[in-house]
Amino acid sequence: MAALLPCLLAHSQQLKFVPRLEASPVFSVGGEEHDFSFPTILGESALYTFFEGDISEHFSFLICNHWLSTDSEGLYKDTFFYSNTNNWVDFLNFTYTAGWFSLTLGKDVLHLGGWEYDPYDVYCHSALMSSVWNNVPVYQWGASAAFALPWEDNSIDVQMVSSPYGERTFASGLFAWALRWNGCIGPWCPIWSIALLQDDPLKRSHLVPVADISNRFVAGNFNIDLTYRNYVGGDGEELPLFAQGHSGLLELGFSDEGGNVDLFAKGVYEYTPVLGHNWIAGGGLHWYPIRDNQDLRLFATAGWSSLNQTVTASLGLSIDLNIKLW
């Protein structure tokens, strides 16, 4: 496989398998029947692999694959160069780093979100994520350049990738541009971005702006995430969630001193003319039973959506199986 060729030159590399098993019954609160059907009840059960390493002092790579899903047909239907759907290839990119500058080429996440997009999908709970996170294909082919700022761990990056409004990655001729600032200044950790998405091959000058202002505040074992996201230009025909509207996210988190328990609660408010008003609320628990190690995670969550009038519960585990190749 061409994607594995970098291993021939890699100075160091690691392969990680992350199987995730989960049961997620859906309880209706709107009078409809509950959904305990197979395979729906398997929820986010999946298998991910992460293959990453250093090719040289300045070059590195990351390949992340999503191998299993309850919708396996959709996962493998559109293999590589489609921009209107997510598939089994999440990340496949190469990065050149020299001092304060880095350049990434390949498939990466579109920089239109903040802390909600920071963790990998395998560690997220879809019932507690925004509708944009659940429905917009964010893994796109293209390039990004990052510039380190004088403050520690702060950077500005610019990105050009295929637009999720297009069908074929390059053949559609539709692109998206993003500008993002992320880092930490004391207890405040911002991820602010503005993305401009082309949505019409016959009118390439028309751009759909998506602005996201995400802030994390850390105080001891507690953290608070506050996000405001705004869409100001879409007509809602191709991507209804980007019709003119906005959303807000609030998440409260707590971790114990030993790092064995995470507790969190989350609320989301969304509005677009197509979607209407939607409230999402819920929370959960992550427990890491192995002392001083977070490779094994047991979790339980519950989330309510006013749009679907459902409560989705989840109970499951994920485990990181790390293999140091050399």
Phi, psi and omega in degrees: 000134183298328182295341183265356182301325180303335182298337180293336183247354190294136174288316177212147182204157182222139175244130182232128172258134178232087172284142180228124178245133185207141170249128185224079174291146180249123181252123179278138173245012182246015176097351179273170181289150175289155183245101175245024188285159174264133009263011184304321184295343178287348173055240185264022177304134187194172171227123177245150169232144177234123179237114184215156179180180178255126177278324178204191180299329186248346185247137176220169180215158176218128175232118179239123181240141177251101193271326185236149180199157174290342174247068185294329179297314178293330181293324185252357184296309181252103196286294188246289196263060170240136182253355183259013179204152171270146180223200187287351176254107177275305180234139171205088186217162180234138184235132172255127181235132176216103180063240185273002186239142173217148180231127180242131178237139177127210182264128185214174178277134176296131186277066179245004180225168182253241186295337178295331181263002185291314179282157174293153183306322186298340180260005182257167178236108191298328181294343181253007181261161180291164178296328177296314179300320185282336192236344182265124178289106188260351179272112188228156180270138178165216185214153174215150177234134181243142181234119181290141178262164182300330179285143183300134175066019176250143179208158172244132176228149177241147188218143170227118182221173176295148182273138176294351175283341180273162178268307179257136191310307183255329183294331181290333180072015179256135185229167176227143177240144180218147174234128186222141172242130175214155181156203179217141172230100186064228181279356184258125180236101180268147163228101181247136181213155171225126180241143178239119187245126171287138184233357185218114181295340179268353181217072188290343179283347179277124183238140176258110180277140173228117181251138180225124177241104181246136182225134174242131178243126184247129178222100181063237181271002183252150171217148179233127175252128177235126182227137169235129181234135185229137176239125191235007185216353185279151177269352175084003183285313182271313177237090184305331183288347177257014169294159187306122182178196183199168176209156177226142181231138176226126177227133177248132182227151177219136175233137181286169185300322182278357181071023182263344184224131170240131173242141179210152174225143186219143174226141181226135170238134182225147173211129163218158178302329180280315182284327189079203179268136178220133175245136174234132181215146178170194181184185182186183183224133169246130179235128179251098189287342180272124184299133178057032180207132181246022179291326178257124182232124171255140185216156174216132181219165171210138181217142181242137177238126179287332181293315181267350182053050180225155168244125179249122177257156177216146176215124185189192179208156170220151181221133177267117178255100187265132179235112175278111186287312170189000000 
